[in-house]
Amino acid sequence: MKMRTILLTFLVLLTFLSSNVLAQGYEFRVLANKGENQVKKAGASQAETLKTGATLAKGDQIIAANGAYIGLVHSSGKTTEIRTPGTVKIDDLSAKIAATTSTTASRYTSYIAAKMNESDGGGNYRSNMKATGAVERATNTSAINVMLPNSVDFYGDNAIVRWKAIGEGDATYIVTVKNIFDEEVAKIETDQTAYELDFTNPKLAQERLVILNVKVKGDEDLKSSDYGIKRLSNTESAKVNENIKGLKSEVNEETPLNKIIYASFFEENNLVLDALTKYEEAIEMSPEVQDFQDMYQSFLVKNGLAAATAN
């Protein structure tokens, strides 16, 4: 009888602890936030400012402002966006998320959330941009600084390469791409500070390694170093394909927030140019969302491709 009482007490305690743990969970975390958006927490009488990194639980309500962009990740790892002004109940939003879990996506959304760490008292990633690691990079004494390691592996078909502007931004740049035999396979003139390499182009498709250089038209002294971009071998690509398969089955890439998730995947797999390209694509889709710009800057600093601009 005594043993039965102890067992019953234990089960009651276990039930209490389990419900307590569940109560501490959350439905969504805010990964990106633009606009004067608010959240009314369950049971609260007044709304408060919605912050990037905040967690949202059942019973909470989001109040989206005009021109809002709110990127959310569900506890399952799936993402959703709010762009329409008005009140959105977290319970309703959760109901729209499929019951199936997204184990692969969750891994990378958790990684993004950890970098923010704003709601956990760890400080804002915007004001904490310190290089915590860097890819191999030679001392850059050239006039044009391309945001790339001196040599980099690449997996995808399209790569966006960016460099810092010279002067007031009115320069014309010449981007030259050569193969290992010093033969020119691509060359353009542009007044922009970015260039998209298309490896599906017949002139580039068969090249395993290309050398990229940027210079200012009319001034041979204003030029960059040479940057080597090496396509992964078939064996290396097959390994990445296997690793990315789960992510592709869970995450549709065609939203800016999902492109950030893919960027995190590539960063973790040391494919810096692929990651950089996904950040660029996300920003191109939603240039007004400062959080994406900040994540990109943090990525550049961490990988030694840009100096920290905040304390």
PAMI-122118 format. One record per residue (C-alpha): residue number from 1; residue in three letters; x, y, z. Coordinates in steps of 0.25 Angstrom, whole numbers. Each point is the difference from the previous one (the first is absolute). Layout:
% PAMI-122118
<node n="NUM" res="ALA" east="X" north="Y" up="Z"/>
...
% end
This chain:
% PAMI-122118
<node n="1" res="MET" east="0" north="0" up="0"/>
<node n="2" res="LYS" east="11" north="9" up="4"/>
<node n="3" res="MET" east="7" north="-3" up="-14"/>
<node n="4" res="ARG" east="-12" north="3" up="-7"/>
<node n="5" res="THR" east="-2" north="14" up="7"/>
<node n="6" res="ILE" east="15" north="3" up="-4"/>
<node n="7" res="LEU" east="-2" north="-4" up="-14"/>
<node n="8" res="LEU" east="-13" north="8" up="-1"/>
<node n="9" res="THR" east="7" north="13" up="6"/>
<node n="10" res="PHE" east="11" north="-2" up="-10"/>
<node n="11" res="LEU" east="-9" north="-1" up="-12"/>
<node n="12" res="VAL" east="-7" north="13" up="5"/>
<node n="13" res="LEU" east="13" north="7" up="1"/>
<node n="14" res="LEU" east="4" north="-5" up="-13"/>
<node n="15" res="THR" east="-12" north="5" up="-7"/>
<node n="16" res="PHE" east="1" north="14" up="7"/>
<node n="17" res="LEU" east="15" north="1" up="-4"/>
<node n="18" res="SER" east="-4" north="-4" up="-15"/>
<node n="19" res="SER" east="-11" north="10" up="-1"/>
<node n="20" res="ASN" east="10" north="11" up="6"/>
<node n="21" res="VAL" east="10" north="-3" up="-11"/>
<node n="22" res="LEU" east="-10" north="1" up="-11"/>
<node n="23" res="ALA" east="-5" north="13" up="6"/>
<node n="24" res="GLN" east="14" north="5" up="-1"/>
<node n="25" res="GLY" east="0" north="-3" up="-15"/>
<node n="26" res="TYR" east="-3" north="9" up="-12"/>
<node n="27" res="GLU" east="-7" north="-1" up="-13"/>
<node n="28" res="PHE" east="8" north="10" up="-8"/>
<node n="29" res="ARG" east="12" north="8" up="0"/>
<node n="30" res="VAL" east="2" north="14" up="-7"/>
<node n="31" res="LEU" east="12" north="-1" up="-10"/>
<node n="32" res="ALA" east="-3" north="13" up="-8"/>
<node n="33" res="ASN" east="-8" north="12" up="4"/>
<node n="34" res="LYS" east="-2" north="13" up="-8"/>
<node n="35" res="GLY" east="-10" north="10" up="4"/>
<node n="36" res="GLU" east="-7" north="5" up="13"/>
<node n="37" res="ASN" east="-6" north="-13" up="3"/>
<node n="38" res="GLN" east="-5" north="-4" up="14"/>
<node n="39" res="VAL" east="-3" north="-13" up="7"/>
<node n="40" res="LYS" east="-11" north="-2" up="11"/>
<node n="41" res="LYS" east="4" north="-11" up="9"/>
<node n="42" res="ALA" east="-10" north="-10" up="5"/>
<node n="43" res="GLY" east="-7" north="7" up="12"/>
<node n="44" res="ALA" east="6" north="13" up="-1"/>
<node n="45" res="SER" east="-8" north="13" up="-1"/>
<node n="46" res="GLN" east="9" north="8" up="-9"/>
<node n="47" res="ALA" east="8" north="-4" up="-12"/>
<node n="48" res="GLU" east="15" north="2" up="0"/>
<node n="49" res="THR" east="11" north="2" up="-11"/>
<node n="50" res="LEU" east="3" north="-12" up="-8"/>
<node n="51" res="LYS" east="15" north="-3" up="-1"/>
<node n="52" res="THR" east="8" north="-9" up="-9"/>
<node n="53" res="GLY" east="4" north="-12" up="8"/>
<node n="54" res="ALA" east="-13" north="0" up="9"/>
<node n="55" res="THR" east="-7" north="-13" up="2"/>
<node n="56" res="LEU" east="-16" north="-1" up="-1"/>
<node n="57" res="ALA" east="-8" north="-9" up="7"/>
<node n="58" res="LYS" east="-15" north="-5" up="-1"/>
<node n="59" res="GLY" east="-10" north="11" up="3"/>
<node n="60" res="ASP" east="10" north="11" up="-5"/>
<node n="61" res="GLN" east="-5" north="9" up="-11"/>
<node n="62" res="ILE" east="9" north="8" up="-10"/>
<node n="63" res="ILE" east="-4" north="14" up="-4"/>
<node n="64" res="ALA" east="6" north="2" up="-14"/>
<node n="65" res="ALA" east="2" north="15" up="-4"/>
<node n="66" res="ASN" east="-2" north="5" up="-14"/>
<node n="67" res="GLY" east="12" north="-4" up="-9"/>
<node n="68" res="ALA" east="4" north="-11" up="10"/>
<node n="69" res="TYR" east="9" north="-12" up="-2"/>
<node n="70" res="ILE" east="0" north="-10" up="10"/>
<node n="71" res="GLY" east="8" north="-13" up="-2"/>
<node n="72" res="LEU" east="-3" north="-11" up="10"/>
<node n="73" res="VAL" east="5" north="-14" up="2"/>
<node n="74" res="HIS" east="-9" north="-10" up="7"/>
<node n="75" res="SER" east="5" north="-10" up="11"/>
<node n="76" res="SER" east="-1" north="-11" up="-11"/>
<node n="77" res="GLY" east="10" north="8" up="-8"/>
<node n="78" res="LYS" east="-9" north="5" up="-11"/>
<node n="79" res="THR" east="-1" north="14" up="-4"/>
<node n="80" res="THR" east="-11" north="10" up="-3"/>
<node n="81" res="GLU" east="-1" north="15" up="-3"/>
<node n="82" res="ILE" east="-9" north="11" up="3"/>
<node n="83" res="ARG" east="-1" north="12" up="-9"/>
<node n="84" res="THR" east="-15" north="4" up="1"/>
<node n="85" res="PRO" east="-3" north="10" up="11"/>
<node n="86" res="GLY" east="-10" north="-4" up="11"/>
<node n="87" res="THR" east="-1" north="-10" up="12"/>
<node n="88" res="VAL" east="5" north="-14" up="-1"/>
<node n="89" res="LYS" east="-3" north="-10" up="10"/>
<node n="90" res="ILE" east="11" north="-10" up="3"/>
<node n="91" res="ASP" east="-10" north="-11" up="2"/>
<node n="92" res="ASP" east="-5" north="2" up="-14"/>
<node n="93" res="LEU" east="14" north="1" up="-6"/>
<node n="94" res="SER" east="4" north="-13" up="7"/>
<node n="95" res="ALA" east="-12" north="-7" up="-5"/>
<node n="96" res="LYS" east="4" north="3" up="-15"/>
<node n="97" res="ILE" east="14" north="-6" up="3"/>
<node n="98" res="ALA" east="0" north="-15" up="-4"/>
<node n="99" res="ALA" east="1" north="-10" up="11"/>
<node n="100" res="THR" east="12" north="-6" up="-6"/>
<node n="101" res="THR" east="13" north="4" up="6"/>
<node n="102" res="SER" east="12" north="6" up="-8"/>
<node n="103" res="THR" east="12" north="-6" up="7"/>
<node n="104" res="THR" east="10" north="5" up="-10"/>
<node n="105" res="ALA" east="-6" north="14" up="-1"/>
<node n="106" res="SER" east="-1" north="1" up="15"/>
<node n="107" res="ARG" east="15" north="-2" up="1"/>
<node n="108" res="TYR" east="3" north="12" up="-8"/>
<node n="109" res="THR" east="-11" north="9" up="5"/>
<node n="110" res="SER" east="5" north="-3" up="14"/>
<node n="111" res="TYR" east="14" north="4" up="-5"/>
<node n="112" res="ILE" east="-5" north="13" up="-5"/>
<node n="113" res="ALA" east="-8" north="3" up="13"/>
<node n="114" res="ALA" east="12" north="-3" up="8"/>
<node n="115" res="LYS" east="8" north="10" up="-7"/>
<node n="116" res="MET" east="-10" north="11" up="3"/>
<node n="117" res="ASN" east="-2" north="-4" up="15"/>
<node n="118" res="GLU" east="-7" north="13" up="2"/>
<node n="119" res="SER" east="-12" north="-5" up="8"/>
<node n="120" res="ASP" east="9" north="-9" up="10"/>
<node n="121" res="GLY" east="8" north="12" up="5"/>
<node n="122" res="GLY" east="13" north="-3" up="-8"/>
<node n="123" res="GLY" east="0" north="13" up="-7"/>
<node n="124" res="ASN" east="-4" north="4" up="-14"/>
<node n="125" res="TYR" east="8" north="-6" up="-12"/>
<node n="126" res="ARG" east="0" north="14" up="-7"/>
<node n="127" res="SER" east="8" north="6" up="11"/>
<node n="128" res="ASN" east="9" north="-13" up="2"/>
<node n="129" res="MET" east="7" north="-1" up="-13"/>
<node n="130" res="LYS" east="13" north="-6" up="3"/>
<node n="131" res="ALA" east="7" north="-10" up="-8"/>
<node n="132" res="THR" east="0" north="-14" up="7"/>
<node n="133" res="GLY" east="7" north="-7" up="-12"/>
<node n="134" res="ALA" east="5" north="3" up="-14"/>
<node n="135" res="VAL" east="2" north="-8" up="-12"/>
<node n="136" res="GLU" east="14" north="0" up="-6"/>
<node n="137" res="ARG" east="3" north="14" up="-6"/>
<node n="138" res="ALA" east="13" north="7" up="-4"/>
<node n="139" res="THR" east="3" north="14" up="5"/>
<node n="140" res="ASN" east="-7" north="9" up="-10"/>
<node n="141" res="THR" east="8" north="12" up="-5"/>
<node n="142" res="SER" east="-8" north="1" up="-13"/>
<node n="143" res="ALA" east="-8" north="12" up="-3"/>
<node n="144" res="ILE" east="-13" north="-7" up="-2"/>
<node n="145" res="ASN" east="-5" north="-10" up="11"/>
<node n="146" res="VAL" east="-8" north="-11" up="-5"/>
<node n="147" res="MET" east="-9" north="-7" up="10"/>
<node n="148" res="LEU" east="6" north="-14" up="-2"/>
<node n="149" res="PRO" east="11" north="-8" up="6"/>
<node n="150" res="ASN" east="12" north="-1" up="-9"/>
<node n="151" res="SER" east="-4" north="-14" up="-4"/>
<node n="152" res="VAL" east="-14" north="-6" up="2"/>
<node n="153" res="ASP" east="-8" north="-13" up="-3"/>
<node n="154" res="PHE" east="-13" north="2" up="-7"/>
<node n="155" res="TYR" east="-12" north="-9" up="-1"/>
<node n="156" res="GLY" east="-11" north="7" up="-8"/>
<node n="157" res="ASP" east="-3" north="5" up="-14"/>
<node n="158" res="ASN" east="0" north="15" up="3"/>
<node n="159" res="ALA" east="9" north="8" up="9"/>
<node n="160" res="ILE" east="-1" north="14" up="3"/>
<node n="161" res="VAL" east="13" north="7" up="3"/>
<node n="162" res="ARG" east="0" north="14" up="6"/>
<node n="163" res="TRP" east="11" north="10" up="3"/>
<node n="164" res="LYS" east="2" north="14" up="7"/>
<node n="165" res="ALA" east="-2" north="12" up="-9"/>
<node n="166" res="ILE" east="11" north="9" up="-3"/>
<node n="167" res="GLY" east="-2" north="15" up="2"/>
<node n="168" res="GLU" east="-14" north="6" up="0"/>
<node n="169" res="GLY" east="-5" north="-12" up="-8"/>
<node n="170" res="ASP" east="0" north="6" up="-14"/>
<node n="171" res="ALA" east="11" north="-10" up="-5"/>
<node n="172" res="THR" east="-1" north="-10" up="-11"/>
<node n="173" res="TYR" east="5" north="-14" up="3"/>
<node n="174" res="ILE" east="6" north="-10" up="-9"/>
<node n="175" res="VAL" east="-2" north="-15" up="5"/>
<node n="176" res="THR" east="8" north="-10" up="-6"/>
<node n="177" res="VAL" east="-1" north="-15" up="2"/>
<node n="178" res="LYS" east="11" north="-9" up="-6"/>
<node n="179" res="ASN" east="3" north="-15" up="1"/>
<node n="180" res="ILE" east="12" north="-7" up="5"/>
<node n="181" res="PHE" east="7" north="1" up="-14"/>
<node n="182" res="ASP" east="-2" north="16" up="1"/>
<node n="183" res="GLU" east="-10" north="0" up="-11"/>
<node n="184" res="GLU" east="-12" north="10" up="2"/>
<node n="185" res="VAL" east="-13" north="-7" up="2"/>
<node n="186" res="ALA" east="-8" north="12" up="4"/>
<node n="187" res="LYS" east="1" north="15" up="0"/>
<node n="188" res="ILE" east="-10" north="11" up="3"/>
<node n="189" res="GLU" east="0" north="15" up="3"/>
<node n="190" res="THR" east="-9" north="5" up="11"/>
<node n="191" res="ASP" east="-3" north="12" up="9"/>
<node n="192" res="GLN" east="-5" north="-9" up="11"/>
<node n="193" res="THR" east="8" north="-6" up="11"/>
<node n="194" res="ALA" east="-5" north="-14" up="-2"/>
<node n="195" res="TYR" east="1" north="-11" up="-11"/>
<node n="196" res="GLU" east="-8" north="-13" up="-2"/>
<node n="197" res="LEU" east="8" north="-12" up="-5"/>
<node n="198" res="ASP" east="-8" north="-9" up="-8"/>
<node n="199" res="PHE" east="6" north="-14" up="0"/>
<node n="200" res="THR" east="-11" north="-5" up="-9"/>
<node n="201" res="ASN" east="6" north="9" up="-11"/>
<node n="202" res="PRO" east="7" north="-9" up="-10"/>
<node n="203" res="LYS" east="13" north="8" up="1"/>
<node n="204" res="LEU" east="0" north="-3" up="15"/>
<node n="205" res="ALA" east="-7" north="-13" up="1"/>
<node n="206" res="GLN" east="12" north="-9" up="-3"/>
<node n="207" res="GLU" east="10" north="8" up="9"/>
<node n="208" res="ARG" east="4" north="-6" up="13"/>
<node n="209" res="LEU" east="8" north="12" up="5"/>
<node n="210" res="VAL" east="-2" north="14" up="-4"/>
<node n="211" res="ILE" east="8" north="13" up="4"/>
<node n="212" res="LEU" east="-7" north="13" up="2"/>
<node n="213" res="ASN" east="5" north="14" up="0"/>
<node n="214" res="VAL" east="-6" north="13" up="1"/>
<node n="215" res="LYS" east="6" north="14" up="-4"/>
<node n="216" res="VAL" east="-4" north="14" up="-3"/>
<node n="217" res="LYS" east="-2" north="3" up="-14"/>
<node n="218" res="GLY" east="11" north="10" up="-5"/>
<node n="219" res="ASP" east="9" north="-2" up="13"/>
<node n="220" res="GLU" east="8" north="-12" up="0"/>
<node n="221" res="ASP" east="5" north="3" up="14"/>
<node n="222" res="LEU" east="-14" north="-2" up="6"/>
<node n="223" res="LYS" east="-2" north="-14" up="0"/>
<node n="224" res="SER" east="-3" north="-12" up="9"/>
<node n="225" res="SER" east="9" north="-13" up="3"/>
<node n="226" res="ASP" east="-3" north="-12" up="-8"/>
<node n="227" res="TYR" east="-11" north="-9" up="6"/>
<node n="228" res="GLY" east="-1" north="-15" up="-3"/>
<node n="229" res="ILE" east="-14" north="-6" up="0"/>
<node n="230" res="LYS" east="1" north="-16" up="-1"/>
<node n="231" res="ARG" east="-13" north="-8" up="-4"/>
<node n="232" res="LEU" east="-2" north="-12" up="9"/>
<node n="233" res="SER" east="4" north="-13" up="-6"/>
<node n="234" res="ASN" east="-11" north="-10" up="-4"/>
<node n="235" res="THR" east="3" north="-8" up="13"/>
<node n="236" res="GLU" east="0" north="13" up="9"/>
<node n="237" res="SER" east="-13" north="4" up="-7"/>
<node n="238" res="ALA" east="-7" north="-13" up="3"/>
<node n="239" res="LYS" east="3" north="1" up="14"/>
<node n="240" res="VAL" east="-6" north="14" up="1"/>
<node n="241" res="ASN" east="-12" north="-5" up="-7"/>
<node n="242" res="GLU" east="-2" north="-11" up="10"/>
<node n="243" res="ASN" east="1" north="10" up="11"/>
<node n="244" res="ILE" east="-9" north="10" up="-6"/>
<node n="245" res="LYS" east="-11" north="-10" up="-4"/>
<node n="246" res="GLY" east="-7" north="1" up="13"/>
<node n="247" res="LEU" east="0" north="15" up="0"/>
<node n="248" res="LYS" east="-6" north="1" up="-14"/>
<node n="249" res="SER" east="-11" north="-10" up="4"/>
<node n="250" res="GLU" east="-4" north="9" up="12"/>
<node n="251" res="VAL" east="3" north="15" up="-5"/>
<node n="252" res="ASN" east="-4" north="7" up="-13"/>
<node n="253" res="GLU" east="11" north="9" up="-3"/>
<node n="254" res="GLU" east="-8" north="11" up="-7"/>
<node n="255" res="THR" east="-2" north="9" up="12"/>
<node n="256" res="PRO" east="11" north="9" up="6"/>
<node n="257" res="LEU" east="-1" north="-6" up="13"/>
<node n="258" res="ASN" east="2" north="-14" up="-5"/>
<node n="259" res="LYS" east="12" north="5" up="-8"/>
<node n="260" res="ILE" east="6" north="4" up="13"/>
<node n="261" res="ILE" east="-2" north="-14" up="5"/>
<node n="262" res="TYR" east="7" north="-6" up="-13"/>
<node n="263" res="ALA" east="11" north="11" up="3"/>
<node n="264" res="SER" east="2" north="-6" up="14"/>
<node n="265" res="PHE" east="1" north="-14" up="-6"/>
<node n="266" res="PHE" east="11" north="4" up="-10"/>
<node n="267" res="GLU" east="7" north="7" up="11"/>
<node n="268" res="GLU" east="1" north="-12" up="9"/>
<node n="269" res="ASN" east="5" north="-8" up="-11"/>
<node n="270" res="ASN" east="11" north="10" up="-3"/>
<node n="271" res="LEU" east="-6" north="4" up="-14"/>
<node n="272" res="VAL" east="2" north="15" up="3"/>
<node n="273" res="LEU" east="-3" north="5" up="-14"/>
<node n="274" res="ASP" east="-13" north="-8" up="-1"/>
<node n="275" res="ALA" east="-4" north="6" up="14"/>
<node n="276" res="LEU" east="4" north="14" up="-5"/>
<node n="277" res="THR" east="-9" north="-2" up="-12"/>
<node n="278" res="LYS" east="-12" north="-4" up="8"/>
<node n="279" res="TYR" east="1" north="12" up="9"/>
<node n="280" res="GLU" east="1" north="9" up="-13"/>
<node n="281" res="GLU" east="-12" north="-7" up="-6"/>
<node n="282" res="ALA" east="-8" north="2" up="13"/>
<node n="283" res="ILE" east="4" north="15" up="1"/>
<node n="284" res="GLU" east="-4" north="2" up="-15"/>
<node n="285" res="MET" east="-14" north="-6" up="3"/>
<node n="286" res="SER" east="-2" north="9" up="13"/>
<node n="287" res="PRO" east="10" north="11" up="0"/>
<node n="288" res="GLU" east="-8" north="8" up="10"/>
<node n="289" res="VAL" east="2" north="-10" up="11"/>
<node n="290" res="GLN" east="11" north="4" up="8"/>
<node n="291" res="ASP" east="1" north="-13" up="8"/>
<node n="292" res="PHE" east="5" north="-7" up="-13"/>
<node n="293" res="GLN" east="10" north="11" up="-3"/>
<node n="294" res="ASP" east="5" north="-2" up="15"/>
<node n="295" res="MET" east="1" north="-15" up="-1"/>
<node n="296" res="TYR" east="8" north="2" up="-13"/>
<node n="297" res="GLN" east="10" north="9" up="6"/>
<node n="298" res="SER" east="1" north="-9" up="12"/>
<node n="299" res="PHE" east="3" north="-11" up="-9"/>
<node n="300" res="LEU" east="11" north="8" up="-8"/>
<node n="301" res="VAL" east="7" north="4" up="13"/>
<node n="302" res="LYS" east="0" north="-14" up="6"/>
<node n="303" res="ASN" east="6" north="-6" up="-13"/>
<node n="304" res="GLY" east="11" north="11" up="-1"/>
<node n="305" res="LEU" east="-6" north="7" up="-12"/>
<node n="306" res="ALA" east="-3" north="13" up="6"/>
<node n="307" res="ALA" east="4" north="8" up="12"/>
<node n="308" res="ALA" east="-10" north="2" up="12"/>
<node n="309" res="THR" east="-8" north="13" up="-1"/>
<node n="310" res="ALA" east="-6" north="0" up="14"/>
<node n="311" res="ASN" east="6" north="-2" up="14"/>
% end
